Amino acid sequence: METGSTPQWPLLVYILAVFALVSVMVGLSYLLGQRHKEKATGEYFESGILHTGNSQLRFTAHFYLIALFFIIFDLEAAFIIAWAIAFKEVGWLGFWGIFVFIAVLLIVLVYEWRIGALDFAADGKKIIKRMKTLRKSE
């Protein structure tokens, strides 16, 4: 169980020790732990407060759109940070590569802005128009 000149037995001992420690901790917790059968034992709670109402909330599509934008721009930031760390090694080719990358990001951002994907607030004119039609129908 040796590869090259590095012995592998310390890794095996470490893995066995971790499994033994976890097994002992879970076993002792099961044996020594308290068991409750009160009414609220199986209920969901947050910060010790029992729930009220339904936990199944409906989210609008804008919520998922915001989450998607966050993931996209978060990954882009990670790429740019990685480029900044390796700036000296990648040279001018890396500079032009990140320039094209940021240019594409800006183009996509402007496109999303122009089609209204970043407009998360309700349109005031639509609300006023809807209110007028509701008042006429009463």
N, C-alpha and C positions, 0 to 999 in steps of 0.2 A: 504494500500500500504506500509506496514511495514513488514520487515522480521527480526525476532529477536528483538533486541533492537536498530537497526540502522534505522533511518528514511530515506525514499527514496525520499521525496519531494524535497530536494536540487538538486538531480540529474535531476528530471523532470523539475525543474525551469531552470537549466543550459541548458538542451537540447532545451527547448522552447526559451530561450534567444539566443542561437546559431542560430536556424532556423530564428528567427526574425531578427537578425543582418545580416545574409546572404541574406535574402529576401530584406531588405532595401538596402543593398549594390548593389545587382544585379539590383533592380528596379531603383535606382538613376543612376546607370551607363547607363541603357537603356534610361532613360528619358533625362539625361543631356549629354550623350555622343555624339561625333561628328559622322556624317555619310558622307562617301566619296564615290564618284562614278567615280573616275578617272580610267584610263586604267590599272594602276598597282595595284589597290586596292586589287583585288582578286589573284594577283600573289604571288607565294611563294618567300620568300627571307630569306637570312641568314645574320645577322649582318647589315641589311639595304641595302644589295647589291642584285640587281635583279639577278635571275638565268640565266645561259647561258647553253644551251644544255639540254640533257635529264637527269632526276634525277634517272632513273632506271639503276643502275649499276649492273653488273654481278660480283659476287664474286666466286672465285674458291672454290673447296671443301676443300682446305687447310684452308681457312678462317674459315669455320664452324668447322673443326677439332680442330683448335686452340681455338675457343670459347668453344667447348665441353671440351677440356683439362683444360681450365681455370676454368670452372664451377666445374669440378670434383675435381681439386686440391684445389680450394677455399673452397669447402664443407669439404674436408678432413682437411684443416687447421682449420676450425671452430670446427670440432670434437676433434682435438688434443688440441686446446686451452681450450675447455670445460673440457677435461680430466685433463689438467694441473691445472685448477682452482680447480677441485675436487680431486686432487692427494691424499691428506691425508685421505679423506673419503673413496675412493675406494680401497685403500690398494694394496696388492700384486696381487689380482685377477684383479683389474683394470690395474695394470702395465703389466701383461701378456696379457691382452686383447688389450691394445694399442700396445704392441710389435707385436702381430699377425697382427693387423690392419696395422701398418707401414710396416711389412714384405710383406704383400699382395700388398701394394702400390708399394713397390720397385720391386717386381716380375712383376707387370703389367707395370711399367715404363720401365724395362729392355726389356720386351716383345715388347712393342710399339717401343722402340728404335731399336731392332733387325729386326722387320719387315719393318722398314723405315717410320713409321708413324710420326716420329719427324723430318724427313728430308724435310725441307721446301724450300731449295735452289734447283735451277735447276742443274742437273747433267752435269758437264762440258764435259765429254766424249760423252754424247748423243748430246749435242749442236754441238760439232766439227764434229761428224759423220753426222748430219743433214746438216751442212754447206757444207761438202764435196759432199753429194749427190745433193744438190741444185746447186753447181758449175758445177758438171758433166752434169746436165740436161740443162744447159744454152748453 
